[in-house]
C-alpha cells in the first residue's frame, strides 16, 4: 500500500520528537494502513539511528529477537516471538518486525501472557493506578468493546486485564530504555490513550510522545488523548458486534 498524504507530515512530526525516550503508536487492528504506518515509522527511526527497541502488544512479554542476526528468516523471528498468527496475522505485522530485525534492533514482546490473566482479574491493586474518571472511561471502553454483552460483574475483571497488559508493556519498555535513543511501542490505540494507557505506568520523568492512527477522521472522544493523530482512508465496515453475538450464542 502506498503511504497516505499525511505520511510526509508524520515524518516531519517524528523529526521534532528526537529527544523522546518513548514513542507509543496506537493502531486500529483491522486497518492495513495503520500497520503500514508502523513499519514506516520503524524504518524511519532506524535510518536515523534513533531506535533502541521495538515493543509489541502482538507478542507476549518474555519473548524477544535479541540474539538473532539481522539476516534471520521470518520463520526464526516468529519462533523467537512465539508468534500467534491467528490472533495477529503475520502478513500485517511482519513488515514492521522484520524492518527492526534487519536493522539490528531488538523486538520485544510486551503483552501480558494468557497464563497471568486470571490472576490479573482478581488483582485489586490495579484499580488504584488510574484516576476515578479514567477508570470509568476504561470500564466504558470494555463495555462498548464487548458490544454491551458482558454482565456488569465482568466489567471490572476485564478492565483489570487491560490495566495489567498496560503495566506489562510499560515494564518491557522500561527495561529497554537507552540514553539518547527511543523505544517504540506498537499497540492498539486503547493502550496508548493518554488518560488510560501504558504511559500511566511509566516513570514521570521520561519524555513520552503518543501518536494514534484513526480511519476517516479523529474520534472526538479521544481528541485530547495523543500528541499527534494520523488519519488514514476509511476501511470497509464490518459489524463486529454481530460476529460477537454469534460467537456468544454458541
N, C-alpha and C positions, 0 to 999 in steps of 0.2 A: 504494500500500500504506500502510495506517495504521502509525504507529510502534509498536514493541513497548513493553510497560510500562517496560522498562529505559531508554527514551529520556529520561525525566524525570531518572532517576539520572545518565544520561550528561551532560545539561546541567549538573547540579549539579557533576559531576566537572570539566567544562570550565571552569566558573566558578572552580574552585580553581587552575586552571593559567594564570592571567592573566600570570604572568611567564615562561612558556615561550617560548624563542626558536624552537623547532621542535616540532611535534607530528606524530608518524608514526602513520598509521592503516593497519592491516593487515586485509585482507578475504579472503574466500573468493570466488573469481571467479564461481562458479555460484549464489551466494546473493543474490537480488534485494534482500532486506532489508539486506544489507551496503552495497549501492550507495545505498539509501535513507538509511542512516545517514551515509554520506559526504556526500551532498548536504545533509542536515540540518545536519551539522557546518559545512559551508561557509557555509550561510545564517546559522547561529548566530554564528560568529566574525565574519562580515561585518557583521552587525547590531550587533555590539559594537565595530566599527571596529578590530578586532584583527588582521585578516588582511593580511599583507604580500604573499603569493603562494600559489598552489596548484601543487604539483609533482606530476606524474603518472608512474607506471610505464607508463601506457597510451599514451604518445606519446614519440617519440624526442627525446633531448637535442638542443638547437638549434632545436626548434620552439617557438613561443610566440604568445600572443594579444596581446602588448604592442603598442599602437598601434591596436588595434581599438576602436571605440566601444562603450559599453555597449549600444547598440541593434543591434549586429552580429547578423546572422542565424546560424542554426545551420550553414548551408552555409559561410558565411565563416569561422566558428570551426573547423569541420572541416578546411577548406582550410589555415588558418594552422597547425594542429597536424598536418597531413598524416595525418589520422585513418585508421586501418586498421579498418574496420568488421567485417571478417571475424574478426580476432583479438579485438577489443574492441567488442562491439555498442554502437553509439552510443545506442540506446534505454536501455541500462543506465547508461552513464556521462555521457551528455549533460546530465542534470539537474544534477549536481554542477558540471560545467564551465560551463554556462550561468549557474548561480547566481553563480559568481565573476565571469564576464564582465559580467553585468548590474549587478553591484555595483562595477564598475570595477577589479577585482582581476586582475592578470596570472596567466594559467595557462601553465605552462612544462612542456614535455616533459622527462622526466628519464632515460628508458631508454637503454641502450646501443644505438646503431644497428646493425642486422644487419651492415653493412659492416665493423664493428670486431670481430665475434665471433671470426673465425678467428685474428686477432692475439691476442685475449684468451686463447684456448685454449692458446697457447704461452707466455704470459707468466708465468714462474716467480716474478716479484716479487710477484704477487698472493697467492702461497702464504704469504707472511710476515705478512699482515695479522691473521689470527686466531690464537688460541691453538691448540695441537695438539688439544685437546679439542673446541673449537668447529669446527675444520677437519674433524675426524672426523664431527661432527654434520652438517656441510654435505654431506659425501660420502654419509652415510647417507640424508639427505633426498633427494639426487639419485637414489640407488638406489631408494628406496621410491617416489619421484615418477614414476619410469620403470618401475614395476612389476617390478623386478628383470630387466628385459630388456636393459639396457646391459651390454656386456662390461666387465670390470674396468678395462681400459685407457682406457675412455672417461669414467670417473667423475671423474678429476682435471680433464681439459679442460672438462667440463661444469660442475664446481664453479667453475672459474675464470670461466666466463661469468657465473655468479650473482654472484661477487665483483665482477667488472667492472661489472655492472649496478648493484650497490650503490654502488660508487665513483662511477659516472656520476650517480646520483640525488643522492648527497651533494654532489658538486661543484655541481650545479644549485641545491640548497638553499642552499649557502654563498653563492653569487653573488646570491641573492635576499634575504638577511637584511636586516632593518631594525630599528634600535634601538626597543624598546618595542612591537614587533609580532611576530606569529607566522607562520612559514612552515609550511604544512600539506602533508604528503606523503600521497598515496593510492597504495597498492601492495598486492600480495599479501602475506599475513601472514608468509611466509618471509623477505621483505625487511625486515620490521620487528622480528623477534625480537632481543632484547637481545644475546644472545651471538654472533649470526651476521650481523646485518643492517646496514642503512645507517648506524646510529648509530656503528658501529666506524670509519667513515671520516670522521666529523665531528670538529671540534676539541673537545677535552675540556672547555673552559670553557663551552661552550654549555649552556643549560638545555633539556634534552631530555625529552619525555614520549612514552611509547609506549602505544598502545591497539590491542588486537586483537579483532576480532569472530569469534565462533565459533557454529556452529549446534548447537542442542540442549544442549551442555554444553562446558565448557572441557576441551580435551585435556590430561590430566595431564602429558604430556611437555613441554608449553610453559607450565605453570603459573607459573613464575617469570620468563617472558620479556617481560612487559609491566607497565606501571603500572596498567592497567585492562583489563578484559575486558567486552565487550558480548555477551550471549548472545541469539541470535535463534532463532525456531522452526526445526525440522528441515526440510531440503529433501528432495525425492524422491530416493531412492537411485539412483545411476547407476553402473554398473560401468565406470569409465574405463579400467581395465586391459584389459577385453575389447575395447573400442574400439581401444586402442593396439596390442594383439596383432594385430587385424585389419589395421590400417594397416601394421604392420611386415611382415606376411606378403606384402602387395602389393609 
